[in-house]
Amino acid sequence: MKKIIRTSEDIKRTLIDTLKKNNLKLTRQRLAIVEILSNDRSHSSAHTIFEKVRKKVPSVSLSTVYLTLNLFKAKEQ
């Protein structure tokens, strides 16, 4: 089986499409989460993602991170 390598732009586009398909606004918080996820190849915890996003968008809540990650996870299955 051939492994498909996706670029960070492909990942970003997929995540943004998921938000749009679920009628969610592309807020600064969500876009910062998308940015972190698309550029980070490690398996970071929600709290680690929250800390990284918070550096860019101090108003983000841990709840927003969890809700956004859960949405992406549900669409993955």
Distance bins in CASP14 RR format, pairs under 12 A and 6 or more apart:
PFRMAT RR
TARGET T0000
AUTHOR 0000-0000-0000
RMODE 2
METHOD distances of the structure
MODEL  1
4 10 0 0 0 0 1 0 0 0 0 0 0
4 11 0 0 0 0 0 1 0 0 0 0 0
5 11 0 0 0 0 0 1 0 0 0 0 0
5 41 0 0 0 0 0 1 0 0 0 0 0
6 12 0 0 0 0 1 0 0 0 0 0 0
6 13 0 0 0 0 1 0 0 0 0 0 0
6 14 0 0 0 0 1 0 0 0 0 0 0
6 15 0 0 0 0 0 1 0 0 0 0 0
6 37 0 0 0 0 0 1 0 0 0 0 0
6 38 0 0 0 0 1 0 0 0 0 0 0
6 41 0 0 0 0 0 1 0 0 0 0 0
7 13 0 0 0 0 1 0 0 0 0 0 0
7 14 0 0 0 0 0 1 0 0 0 0 0
7 38 0 0 0 0 1 0 0 0 0 0 0
7 39 0 0 0 0 0 1 0 0 0 0 0
7 41 0 0 0 0 0 1 0 0 0 0 0
8 14 0 0 0 0 0 1 0 0 0 0 0
8 15 0 0 0 0 0 1 0 0 0 0 0
8 34 0 0 0 0 0 1 0 0 0 0 0
8 35 0 0 0 0 1 0 0 0 0 0 0
8 36 0 0 0 0 0 1 0 0 0 0 0
8 37 0 0 0 0 1 0 0 0 0 0 0
8 38 1 0 1 0 0 0 0 0 0 0 0
8 39 1 0 1 0 0 0 0 0 0 0 0
8 40 0 0 0 0 1 0 0 0 0 0 0
8 41 0 0 0 0 1 0 0 0 0 0 0
9 15 0 0 0 0 0 1 0 0 0 0 0
9 16 0 0 0 0 0 1 0 0 0 0 0
9 34 0 0 0 0 0 1 0 0 0 0 0
9 35 0 0 0 0 0 1 0 0 0 0 0
9 38 1 0 0 1 0 0 0 0 0 0 0
9 39 0 0 0 0 0 1 0 0 0 0 0
10 16 0 0 0 0 0 1 0 0 0 0 0
10 17 0 0 0 0 0 1 0 0 0 0 0
10 38 0 0 0 0 1 0 0 0 0 0 0
11 17 0 0 0 0 0 1 0 0 0 0 0
11 18 0 0 0 0 0 1 0 0 0 0 0
11 34 0 0 0 0 1 0 0 0 0 0 0
11 35 0 0 0 0 0 1 0 0 0 0 0
11 36 0 0 0 0 0 1 0 0 0 0 0
11 37 1 0 0 1 0 0 0 0 0 0 0
11 38 1 0 1 0 0 0 0 0 0 0 0
11 39 0 0 0 0 1 0 0 0 0 0 0
11 40 0 0 0 0 1 0 0 0 0 0 0
11 41 0 0 0 0 1 0 0 0 0 0 0
11 72 0 0 0 0 0 1 0 0 0 0 0
11 76 0 0 0 0 0 1 0 0 0 0 0
12 18 0 0 0 0 0 1 0 0 0 0 0
12 19 0 0 0 0 0 1 0 0 0 0 0
12 26 0 0 0 0 0 1 0 0 0 0 0
12 30 0 0 0 0 0 1 0 0 0 0 0
12 31 0 0 0 0 1 0 0 0 0 0 0
12 32 0 0 0 0 0 1 0 0 0 0 0
12 33 0 0 0 0 0 1 0 0 0 0 0
12 34 1 0 1 0 0 0 0 0 0 0 0
12 35 1 0 0 1 0 0 0 0 0 0 0
12 36 0 0 0 0 0 1 0 0 0 0 0
12 37 0 0 0 0 1 0 0 0 0 0 0
12 38 1 1 0 0 0 0 0 0 0 0 0
12 39 0 0 0 0 1 0 0 0 0 0 0
12 40 0 0 0 0 0 1 0 0 0 0 0
12 72 0 0 0 0 0 1 0 0 0 0 0
13 19 0 0 0 0 0 1 0 0 0 0 0
13 20 0 0 0 0 0 1 0 0 0 0 0
13 34 0 0 0 0 1 0 0 0 0 0 0
13 38 0 0 0 0 1 0 0 0 0 0 0
14 20 0 0 0 0 0 1 0 0 0 0 0
14 21 0 0 0 0 0 1 0 0 0 0 0
14 34 0 0 0 0 1 0 0 0 0 0 0
14 37 0 0 0 0 0 1 0 0 0 0 0
14 38 0 0 0 0 1 0 0 0 0 0 0
14 72 0 0 0 0 1 0 0 0 0 0 0
14 75 0 0 0 0 1 0 0 0 0 0 0
14 76 0 0 0 0 1 0 0 0 0 0 0
15 21 0 0 0 0 0 1 0 0 0 0 0
15 22 0 0 0 0 0 1 0 0 0 0 0
15 24 0 0 0 0 0 1 0 0 0 0 0
15 26 0 0 0 0 0 1 0 0 0 0 0
15 30 0 0 0 0 1 0 0 0 0 0 0
15 31 0 0 0 0 1 0 0 0 0 0 0
15 32 0 0 0 0 0 1 0 0 0 0 0
15 33 0 0 0 0 1 0 0 0 0 0 0
15 34 1 0 1 0 0 0 0 0 0 0 0
15 35 0 0 0 0 1 0 0 0 0 0 0
15 36 0 0 0 0 0 1 0 0 0 0 0
15 37 1 0 0 1 0 0 0 0 0 0 0
15 38 1 0 0 1 0 0 0 0 0 0 0
15 39 0 0 0 0 0 1 0 0 0 0 0
15 68 0 0 0 0 1 0 0 0 0 0 0
15 69 0 0 0 0 0 1 0 0 0 0 0
15 71 0 0 0 0 1 0 0 0 0 0 0
15 72 1 0 0 1 0 0 0 0 0 0 0
15 73 0 0 0 0 0 1 0 0 0 0 0
15 75 0 0 0 0 1 0 0 0 0 0 0
15 76 0 0 0 0 0 1 0 0 0 0 0
16 22 0 0 0 0 0 1 0 0 0 0 0
16 24 0 0 0 0 0 1 0 0 0 0 0
16 25 0 0 0 0 0 1 0 0 0 0 0
16 26 1 0 0 1 0 0 0 0 0 0 0
16 27 0 0 0 0 0 1 0 0 0 0 0
16 30 0 0 0 0 1 0 0 0 0 0 0
16 31 1 0 0 1 0 0 0 0 0 0 0
16 33 0 0 0 0 0 1 0 0 0 0 0
16 34 1 0 0 1 0 0 0 0 0 0 0
16 35 0 0 0 0 0 1 0 0 0 0 0
16 37 0 0 0 0 0 1 0 0 0 0 0
16 38 0 0 0 0 1 0 0 0 0 0 0
16 68 0 0 0 0 0 1 0 0 0 0 0
16 72 0 0 0 0 0 1 0 0 0 0 0
17 24 0 0 0 0 0 1 0 0 0 0 0
17 26 0 0 0 0 0 1 0 0 0 0 0
17 34 0 0 0 0 0 1 0 0 0 0 0
17 71 0 0 0 0 0 1 0 0 0 0 0
17 72 0 0 0 0 0 1 0 0 0 0 0
17 75 0 0 0 0 1 0 0 0 0 0 0
18 24 0 0 0 0 1 0 0 0 0 0 0
18 26 0 0 0 0 0 1 0 0 0 0 0
18 30 0 0 0 0 0 1 0 0 0 0 0
18 33 0 0 0 0 0 1 0 0 0 0 0
18 34 0 0 0 0 1 0 0 0 0 0 0
18 37 0 0 0 0 0 1 0 0 0 0 0
18 68 0 0 0 0 1 0 0 0 0 0 0
18 69 0 0 0 0 0 1 0 0 0 0 0
18 70 0 0 0 0 0 1 0 0 0 0 0
18 71 1 0 0 1 0 0 0 0 0 0 0
18 72 1 0 0 1 0 0 0 0 0 0 0
18 73 0 0 0 0 0 1 0 0 0 0 0
18 74 0 0 0 0 1 0 0 0 0 0 0
18 75 1 0 1 0 0 0 0 0 0 0 0
18 76 0 0 0 0 1 0 0 0 0 0 0
19 25 1 0 0 1 0 0 0 0 0 0 0
19 26 1 0 0 1 0 0 0 0 0 0 0
19 27 0 0 0 0 1 0 0 0 0 0 0
19 29 0 0 0 0 0 1 0 0 0 0 0
19 30 1 0 0 1 0 0 0 0 0 0 0
19 31 0 0 0 0 1 0 0 0 0 0 0
19 33 0 0 0 0 1 0 0 0 0 0 0
19 34 1 0 0 1 0 0 0 0 0 0 0
19 37 0 0 0 0 0 1 0 0 0 0 0
19 67 0 0 0 0 0 1 0 0 0 0 0
19 68 1 0 0 1 0 0 0 0 0 0 0
19 71 1 0 0 1 0 0 0 0 0 0 0
19 72 0 0 0 0 1 0 0 0 0 0 0
19 75 0 0 0 0 1 0 0 0 0 0 0
20 26 1 0 0 1 0 0 0 0 0 0 0
20 30 0 0 0 0 0 1 0 0 0 0 0
20 31 0 0 0 0 0 1 0 0 0 0 0
20 34 0 0 0 0 0 1 0 0 0 0 0
20 71 0 0 0 0 0 1 0 0 0 0 0
20 75 0 0 0 0 0 1 0 0 0 0 0
21 71 0 0 0 0 0 1 0 0 0 0 0
21 72 0 0 0 0 0 1 0 0 0 0 0
21 74 0 0 0 0 0 1 0 0 0 0 0
21 75 1 0 0 1 0 0 0 0 0 0 0
22 30 0 0 0 0 0 1 0 0 0 0 0
22 67 0 0 0 0 0 1 0 0 0 0 0
22 68 0 0 0 0 0 1 0 0 0 0 0
22 70 0 0 0 0 0 1 0 0 0 0 0
22 71 1 0 0 1 0 0 0 0 0 0 0
22 72 0 0 0 0 1 0 0 0 0 0 0
22 74 0 0 0 0 1 0 0 0 0 0 0
22 75 1 0 0 1 0 0 0 0 0 0 0
23 71 0 0 0 0 0 1 0 0 0 0 0
24 30 1 0 0 1 0 0 0 0 0 0 0
24 31 0 0 0 0 0 1 0 0 0 0 0
24 33 0 0 0 0 0 1 0 0 0 0 0
24 34 0 0 0 0 0 1 0 0 0 0 0
24 64 0 0 0 0 0 1 0 0 0 0 0
24 67 0 0 0 0 1 0 0 0 0 0 0
24 68 0 0 0 0 1 0 0 0 0 0 0
24 71 1 0 0 1 0 0 0 0 0 0 0
24 72 0 0 0 0 0 1 0 0 0 0 0
24 75 0 0 0 0 0 1 0 0 0 0 0
25 31 0 0 0 0 1 0 0 0 0 0 0
25 64 0 0 0 0 0 1 0 0 0 0 0
25 68 0 0 0 0 0 1 0 0 0 0 0
26 32 0 0 0 0 0 1 0 0 0 0 0
26 33 0 0 0 0 0 1 0 0 0 0 0
26 34 0 0 0 0 1 0 0 0 0 0 0
26 35 0 0 0 0 0 1 0 0 0 0 0
26 68 0 0 0 0 0 1 0 0 0 0 0
27 33 0 0 0 0 1 0 0 0 0 0 0
27 34 0 0 0 0 0 1 0 0 0 0 0
27 53 0 0 0 0 0 1 0 0 0 0 0
27 57 0 0 0 0 1 0 0 0 0 0 0
27 59 0 0 0 0 1 0 0 0 0 0 0
27 60 0 0 0 0 1 0 0 0 0 0 0
27 61 0 0 0 0 0 1 0 0 0 0 0
27 64 0 0 0 0 1 0 0 0 0 0 0
27 67 0 0 0 0 0 1 0 0 0 0 0
27 68 0 0 0 0 1 0 0 0 0 0 0
28 34 0 0 0 0 0 1 0 0 0 0 0
28 35 0 0 0 0 0 1 0 0 0 0 0
28 53 0 0 0 0 1 0 0 0 0 0 0
28 54 0 0 0 0 0 1 0 0 0 0 0
28 56 0 0 0 0 1 0 0 0 0 0 0
28 57 1 0 1 0 0 0 0 0 0 0 0
28 58 0 0 0 0 0 1 0 0 0 0 0
28 59 1 0 0 1 0 0 0 0 0 0 0
28 60 0 0 0 0 1 0 0 0 0 0 0
28 64 0 0 0 0 0 1 0 0 0 0 0
29 35 0 0 0 0 0 1 0 0 0 0 0
29 36 0 0 0 0 0 1 0 0 0 0 0
29 49 0 0 0 0 0 1 0 0 0 0 0
29 50 0 0 0 0 0 1 0 0 0 0 0
29 53 1 0 0 1 0 0 0 0 0 0 0
29 54 0 0 0 0 1 0 0 0 0 0 0
29 56 0 0 0 0 1 0 0 0 0 0 0
29 57 1 0 1 0 0 0 0 0 0 0 0
29 58 0 0 0 0 0 1 0 0 0 0 0
29 59 1 0 0 1 0 0 0 0 0 0 0
29 60 1 0 1 0 0 0 0 0 0 0 0
29 61 1 0 0 1 0 0 0 0 0 0 0
29 62 0 0 0 0 0 1 0 0 0 0 0
29 63 0 0 0 0 0 1 0 0 0 0 0
29 64 1 0 1 0 0 0 0 0 0 0 0
29 65 0 0 0 0 1 0 0 0 0 0 0
29 67 0 0 0 0 0 1 0 0 0 0 0
29 68 0 0 0 0 1 0 0 0 0 0 0
30 36 0 0 0 0 0 1 0 0 0 0 0
30 37 0 0 0 0 0 1 0 0 0 0 0
30 49 0 0 0 0 0 1 0 0 0 0 0
30 53 0 0 0 0 1 0 0 0 0 0 0
30 56 0 0 0 0 0 1 0 0 0 0 0
30 57 0 0 0 0 1 0 0 0 0 0 0
30 60 0 0 0 0 1 0 0 0 0 0 0
30 61 0 0 0 0 0 1 0 0 0 0 0
30 64 1 0 0 1 0 0 0 0 0 0 0
30 65 0 0 0 0 1 0 0 0 0 0 0
30 67 0 0 0 0 1 0 0 0 0 0 0
30 68 1 0 1 0 0 0 0 0 0 0 0
30 69 0 0 0 0 0 1 0 0 0 0 0
30 71 0 0 0 0 1 0 0 0 0 0 0
30 72 0 0 0 0 0 1 0 0 0 0 0
31 37 0 0 0 0 0 1 0 0 0 0 0
31 38 0 0 0 0 0 1 0 0 0 0 0
31 53 0 0 0 0 1 0 0 0 0 0 0
31 56 0 0 0 0 1 0 0 0 0 0 0
31 57 0 0 0 0 1 0 0 0 0 0 0
31 60 0 0 0 0 0 1 0 0 0 0 0
31 64 0 0 0 0 0 1 0 0 0 0 0
31 68 0 0 0 0 0 1 0 0 0 0 0
32 38 0 0 0 0 0 1 0 0 0 0 0
32 39 0 0 0 0 0 1 0 0 0 0 0
32 49 0 0 0 0 1 0 0 0 0 0 0
32 50 0 0 0 0 0 1 0 0 0 0 0
32 51 0 0 0 0 0 1 0 0 0 0 0
32 52 0 0 0 0 1 0 0 0 0 0 0
32 53 1 0 1 0 0 0 0 0 0 0 0
32 54 0 0 0 0 1 0 0 0 0 0 0
32 55 0 0 0 0 1 0 0 0 0 0 0
32 56 1 0 1 0 0 0 0 0 0 0 0
32 57 1 0 1 0 0 0 0 0 0 0 0
32 58 0 0 0 0 0 1 0 0 0 0 0
32 59 0 0 0 0 0 1 0 0 0 0 0
32 60 1 0 0 1 0 0 0 0 0 0 0
32 64 0 0 0 0 1 0 0 0 0 0 0
32 65 0 0 0 0 1 0 0 0 0 0 0
32 68 0 0 0 0 1 0 0 0 0 0 0
33 39 0 0 0 0 0 1 0 0 0 0 0
33 40 0 0 0 0 0 1 0 0 0 0 0
33 44 0 0 0 0 0 1 0 0 0 0 0
33 46 0 0 0 0 1 0 0 0 0 0 0
33 48 0 0 0 0 0 1 0 0 0 0 0
33 49 1 0 0 1 0 0 0 0 0 0 0
33 50 0 0 0 0 1 0 0 0 0 0 0
33 51 0 0 0 0 0 1 0 0 0 0 0
33 52 0 0 0 0 1 0 0 0 0 0 0
33 53 1 0 1 0 0 0 0 0 0 0 0
33 54 0 0 0 0 0 1 0 0 0 0 0
33 56 0 0 0 0 1 0 0 0 0 0 0
33 57 0 0 0 0 1 0 0 0 0 0 0
33 60 1 0 0 1 0 0 0 0 0 0 0
33 61 0 0 0 0 0 1 0 0 0 0 0
33 62 0 0 0 0 0 1 0 0 0 0 0
33 64 1 0 0 1 0 0 0 0 0 0 0
33 65 1 0 0 1 0 0 0 0 0 0 0
33 66 0 0 0 0 0 1 0 0 0 0 0
33 67 0 0 0 0 1 0 0 0 0 0 0
33 68 1 0 1 0 0 0 0 0 0 0 0
33 69 1 0 0 1 0 0 0 0 0 0 0
33 70 0 0 0 0 0 1 0 0 0 0 0
33 71 0 0 0 0 0 1 0 0 0 0 0
33 72 0 0 0 0 1 0 0 0 0 0 0
34 40 0 0 0 0 0 1 0 0 0 0 0
34 49 0 0 0 0 0 1 0 0 0 0 0
34 53 0 0 0 0 1 0 0 0 0 0 0
34 56 0 0 0 0 0 1 0 0 0 0 0
34 57 0 0 0 0 0 1 0 0 0 0 0
34 65 0 0 0 0 0 1 0 0 0 0 0
34 68 0 0 0 0 1 0 0 0 0 0 0
34 69 0 0 0 0 0 1 0 0 0 0 0
34 71 0 0 0 0 0 1 0 0 0 0 0
34 72 0 0 0 0 1 0 0 0 0 0 0
35 49 0 0 0 0 0 1 0 0 0 0 0
35 52 0 0 0 0 1 0 0 0 0 0 0
35 53 0 0 0 0 1 0 0 0 0 0 0
35 55 0 0 0 0 0 1 0 0 0 0 0
35 56 1 0 0 1 0 0 0 0 0 0 0
35 57 0 0 0 0 1 0 0 0 0 0 0
35 60 0 0 0 0 0 1 0 0 0 0 0
35 68 0 0 0 0 0 1 0 0 0 0 0
36 42 0 0 0 0 0 1 0 0 0 0 0
36 44 1 0 0 1 0 0 0 0 0 0 0
36 46 0 0 0 0 0 1 0 0 0 0 0
36 48 0 0 0 0 1 0 0 0 0 0 0
36 49 1 0 1 0 0 0 0 0 0 0 0
36 50 0 0 0 0 1 0 0 0 0 0 0
36 51 0 0 0 0 1 0 0 0 0 0 0
36 52 1 0 1 0 0 0 0 0 0 0 0
36 53 1 0 1 0 0 0 0 0 0 0 0
36 54 0 0 0 0 0 1 0 0 0 0 0
36 55 0 0 0 0 1 0 0 0 0 0 0
36 56 0 0 0 0 1 0 0 0 0 0 0
36 57 0 0 0 0 0 1 0 0 0 0 0
36 60 0 0 0 0 0 1 0 0 0 0 0
36 65 0 0 0 0 1 0 0 0 0 0 0
36 68 0 0 0 0 0 1 0 0 0 0 0
36 69 0 0 0 0 0 1 0 0 0 0 0
36 72 0 0 0 0 0 1 0 0 0 0 0
37 43 0 0 0 0 0 1 0 0 0 0 0
37 44 0 0 0 0 1 0 0 0 0 0 0
37 46 0 0 0 0 0 1 0 0 0 0 0
37 48 0 0 0 0 0 1 0 0 0 0 0
37 49 1 0 0 1 0 0 0 0 0 0 0
37 52 0 0 0 0 1 0 0 0 0 0 0
37 53 0 0 0 0 1 0 0 0 0 0 0
37 65 0 0 0 0 0 1 0 0 0 0 0
37 68 0 0 0 0 1 0 0 0 0 0 0
37 69 0 0 0 0 1 0 0 0 0 0 0
37 71 0 0 0 0 0 1 0 0 0 0 0
37 72 1 0 0 1 0 0 0 0 0 0 0
37 73 0 0 0 0 0 1 0 0 0 0 0
37 76 0 0 0 0 0 1 0 0 0 0 0
38 49 0 0 0 0 0 1 0 0 0 0 0
38 72 0 0 0 0 0 1 0 0 0 0 0
39 49 0 0 0 0 0 1 0 0 0 0 0
39 52 0 0 0 0 1 0 0 0 0 0 0
39 53 0 0 0 0 0 1 0 0 0 0 0
39 56 0 0 0 0 0 1 0 0 0 0 0
40 48 0 0 0 0 1 0 0 0 0 0 0
40 49 1 0 0 1 0 0 0 0 0 0 0
40 51 0 0 0 0 0 1 0 0 0 0 0
40 52 1 0 0 1 0 0 0 0 0 0 0
40 53 0 0 0 0 0 1 0 0 0 0 0
42 48 0 0 0 0 1 0 0 0 0 0 0
42 49 0 0 0 0 0 1 0 0 0 0 0
42 52 0 0 0 0 0 1 0 0 0 0 0
43 49 0 0 0 0 0 1 0 0 0 0 0
43 69 0 0 0 0 0 1 0 0 0 0 0
44 50 0 0 0 0 1 0 0 0 0 0 0
44 51 0 0 0 0 1 0 0 0 0 0 0
44 52 1 0 0 1 0 0 0 0 0 0 0
44 53 0 0 0 0 0 1 0 0 0 0 0
44 65 0 0 0 0 0 1 0 0 0 0 0
44 69 0 0 0 0 1 0 0 0 0 0 0
45 51 0 0 0 0 1 0 0 0 0 0 0
45 52 0 0 0 0 0 1 0 0 0 0 0
45 62 0 0 0 0 0 1 0 0 0 0 0
45 65 0 0 0 0 1 0 0 0 0 0 0
45 66 0 0 0 0 0 1 0 0 0 0 0
45 69 0 0 0 0 1 0 0 0 0 0 0
46 52 0 0 0 0 0 1 0 0 0 0 0
46 53 0 0 0 0 0 1 0 0 0 0 0
46 60 0 0 0 0 0 1 0 0 0 0 0
46 61 0 0 0 0 0 1 0 0 0 0 0
46 62 1 0 0 1 0 0 0 0 0 0 0
46 63 0 0 0 0 0 1 0 0 0 0 0
46 64 0 0 0 0 0 1 0 0 0 0 0
46 65 1 0 1 0 0 0 0 0 0 0 0
46 66 1 0 1 0 0 0 0 0 0 0 0
46 67 0 0 0 0 0 1 0 0 0 0 0
46 68 0 0 0 0 1 0 0 0 0 0 0
46 69 1 0 1 0 0 0 0 0 0 0 0
46 70 0 0 0 0 1 0 0 0 0 0 0
46 72 0 0 0 0 0 1 0 0 0 0 0
46 73 0 0 0 0 0 1 0 0 0 0 0
47 53 0 0 0 0 0 1 0 0 0 0 0
47 54 0 0 0 0 0 1 0 0 0 0 0
47 62 1 0 0 1 0 0 0 0 0 0 0
47 65 0 0 0 0 1 0 0 0 0 0 0
47 66 0 0 0 0 1 0 0 0 0 0 0
47 69 0 0 0 0 0 1 0 0 0 0 0
48 54 0 0 0 0 0 1 0 0 0 0 0
48 55 0 0 0 0 0 1 0 0 0 0 0
48 62 0 0 0 0 0 1 0 0 0 0 0
48 65 0 0 0 0 1 0 0 0 0 0 0
48 69 0 0 0 0 0 1 0 0 0 0 0
49 55 0 0 0 0 0 1 0 0 0 0 0
49 56 0 0 0 0 0 1 0 0 0 0 0
49 57 0 0 0 0 0 1 0 0 0 0 0
49 60 0 0 0 0 1 0 0 0 0 0 0
49 62 0 0 0 0 1 0 0 0 0 0 0
49 64 0 0 0 0 0 1 0 0 0 0 0
49 65 1 0 1 0 0 0 0 0 0 0 0
49 66 0 0 0 0 1 0 0 0 0 0 0
49 68 0 0 0 0 1 0 0 0 0 0 0
49 69 1 0 0 1 0 0 0 0 0 0 0
49 72 0 0 0 0 0 1 0 0 0 0 0
50 56 0 0 0 0 0 1 0 0 0 0 0
50 57 0 0 0 0 0 1 0 0 0 0 0
50 58 0 0 0 0 0 1 0 0 0 0 0
50 60 1 0 0 1 0 0 0 0 0 0 0
50 61 0 0 0 0 1 0 0 0 0 0 0
50 62 1 0 1 0 0 0 0 0 0 0 0
50 63 0 0 0 0 1 0 0 0 0 0 0
50 64 0 0 0 0 1 0 0 0 0 0 0
50 65 1 0 1 0 0 0 0 0 0 0 0
50 66 0 0 0 0 1 0 0 0 0 0 0
50 67 0 0 0 0 0 1 0 0 0 0 0
50 68 0 0 0 0 0 1 0 0 0 0 0
50 69 0 0 0 0 1 0 0 0 0 0 0
51 57 0 0 0 0 0 1 0 0 0 0 0
51 58 0 0 0 0 0 1 0 0 0 0 0
51 60 0 0 0 0 1 0 0 0 0 0 0
51 62 0 0 0 0 1 0 0 0 0 0 0
51 65 0 0 0 0 1 0 0 0 0 0 0
52 60 0 0 0 0 1 0 0 0 0 0 0
52 65 0 0 0 0 1 0 0 0 0 0 0
53 59 0 0 0 0 0 1 0 0 0 0 0
53 60 1 0 1 0 0 0 0 0 0 0 0
53 61 0 0 0 0 1 0 0 0 0 0 0
53 62 0 0 0 0 1 0 0 0 0 0 0
53 64 0 0 0 0 1 0 0 0 0 0 0
53 65 1 0 0 1 0 0 0 0 0 0 0
53 66 0 0 0 0 0 1 0 0 0 0 0
53 68 0 0 0 0 1 0 0 0 0 0 0
53 69 0 0 0 0 0 1 0 0 0 0 0
54 60 1 0 1 0 0 0 0 0 0 0 0
54 61 0 0 0 0 1 0 0 0 0 0 0
54 62 0 0 0 0 1 0 0 0 0 0 0
54 64 0 0 0 0 0 1 0 0 0 0 0
54 65 0 0 0 0 1 0 0 0 0 0 0
57 64 0 0 0 0 1 0 0 0 0 0 0
57 65 0 0 0 0 0 1 0 0 0 0 0
60 66 0 0 0 0 0 1 0 0 0 0 0
60 67 0 0 0 0 0 1 0 0 0 0 0
60 68 0 0 0 0 1 0 0 0 0 0 0
61 67 0 0 0 0 1 0 0 0 0 0 0
61 68 0 0 0 0 0 1 0 0 0 0 0
62 68 0 0 0 0 0 1 0 0 0 0 0
62 69 0 0 0 0 0 1 0 0 0 0 0
63 69 0 0 0 0 0 1 0 0 0 0 0
63 70 0 0 0 0 0 1 0 0 0 0 0
64 70 0 0 0 0 0 1 0 0 0 0 0
64 71 0 0 0 0 0 1 0 0 0 0 0
65 71 0 0 0 0 0 1 0 0 0 0 0
65 72 0 0 0 0 0 1 0 0 0 0 0
66 72 0 0 0 0 0 1 0 0 0 0 0
66 73 0 0 0 0 0 1 0 0 0 0 0
67 73 0 0 0 0 0 1 0 0 0 0 0
67 74 0 0 0 0 0 1 0 0 0 0 0
68 74 0 0 0 0 0 1 0 0 0 0 0
68 75 0 0 0 0 0 1 0 0 0 0 0
69 75 0 0 0 0 0 1 0 0 0 0 0
69 76 0 0 0 0 0 1 0 0 0 0 0
70 76 0 0 0 0 0 1 0 0 0 0 0
70 77 0 0 0 0 0 1 0 0 0 0 0
71 77 0 0 0 0 0 1 0 0 0 0 0
END
